[in-house]
Amino acid sequence: MLQGWSGHYYILNTAAIEKLGLKESEPDPLGGRFVRDSDGKLTGLTQEYATFRLHRRISELTTDQEALRRTRDFLSSAVRLGINSVQNMSAPIAPDRLVSLRVSTHSFSHADHALRADRRTSPHHRRGPRRRIKARSNLESLPT
């Protein structure tokens, strides 16, 4: 599976099409499409909002442990770079799964603790009062 540099399309081989469960009858989502050849067969090219459907399916194939590990790694990297707020309106993980991961494992509390610890040692935190970044973890607001 190759993602275009713009993020607006993917190119899938036959193995990826099968692994993601795409069928020839897969309907095009509003604002996107699964490109088909003249016989109506999927070519492996997806455009625009069809990629969101692929993101969700890839997320569903990821184990809870792997999803948590990747989330922790991402958040730790963001904090090291001085980034203290992240939003992704097209996040592939389903909201109910995200909440269930937090409730069942309390792993986000560990990630939140790591964010606080990293924040205290971040060079962005030591710049002084004028340039200090007011950092607050949005993870604290997730329901428990």
N, C-alpha and C positions, 0 to 999 in steps of 0.2 A: 504494500500500500504506500503510495507516494502522495504527499500533500503538496499542493502548489504553493509557491512562495507567498502568494497573497492570502492563503488560507481559505480561498473561496471555491476550491475544487480539490477533489481527490482522484487519483487514478488507482484502480484496484485490479489485481489479477484474479483469475478464476478461484484460486484458493481463498483469497480474502472475501470474495463475494459469497462463497459457500460458508466460511467461518462466521461471517456476520449475518447469515441467514437471509440474504437478499434473494428475492424470487423474481422471475421474469414479470410477474404480475404486480410487482411493487408499485404502488401509486406514487406519482410525483407529489411532493409536499408543496403547499402554497409557497411560492417564492423560490422554488428550487426544482431541480430535475435530475433524474437518472437517465443519462443519455442512452439511447437505443439505436441499433442499426436498422437498416431498411426492413429486416424481418421481425423487428420488435424485440430483439434480444438485447440484454444489457451489454454495453460495451466496456463497462468498468469506470467510465468517467461520471463523476457526480458533480453537480454545480450548486452553489449557494446553499439554500436551506436543506438540501439533501445531505449535506455534510453534517448538520446537527444530528440527524437521525443516526448517522454512523458513529458520531461521538458518543451518543447515549448507548448504542449497542456495544461499543468497545468498553465503556464504563461498566456495563452489566457483566462483561466477561472477566472483569478484574475482581480478585478476591478482596474481602474486607480488609485483610491484613496488608495487602499490597496498596489498596487505596489509602489507608491510613499512613503507611510509610511514605508514599509519594506526597501526600498532603503535608506531613511533617517536614520532609526535605524541602518542599517548595517554600513553606512558611519560614523555615530557618534561613534559606538562601535570601529571601526577600528582606528579612530583618538585617542580615549581614550587609546588604546593599543600602540600608537605610530606608527601605520601603516599609511603611507601617499600616497601610491600608490597601487591600486588593479587592477588586470587584470584577466578576466575570459573569455577565448576564446570560451567557450561553454555556455556562458550566455543564459539562456532560453528566455529572452525577445527579441523579434524581433527588429532589429535596427530601423526600421521605426516607431515602436510603442514608443521606447525610445525617439526618436527625437520629435515625436508628443506630448508626455507627457510634455517634456521640453518646447516646443513652446506654447502649449495651456495653461499650468498652471504656467510656470516659477518657478516651485517648486524646480528645481535643484539650482536656484540661492539662495533659502533659505537654502538648504543643504550645498551649498558652503560657505555661510556666517557662518553657524554653524561649518564647518570645520575650518575656519579661527579663530573663537572664541575659539574652543577647542584646537587648535594648540598653542595659546598663553598661555594656562594654563596647557598644557601637561607637565608631568615631563620630558619627553624626550626633550622638547624644552628648558628646563632650565639647561641642563647638562653642558653647556659651549661651547666655540668655537670649541674645538677639536672634540667633540662628537655630536655636534648639527646636527640634521637631517634637511637637506634642504627640506622643505615640500612645495609642490605646488599641487594645486588641478587640476586634469585633467578635471574637470567639466567646467572650464573656456574655454576650447577649443571646447566645443560642439557648433554647429551652433545655432544661435538664430533666 
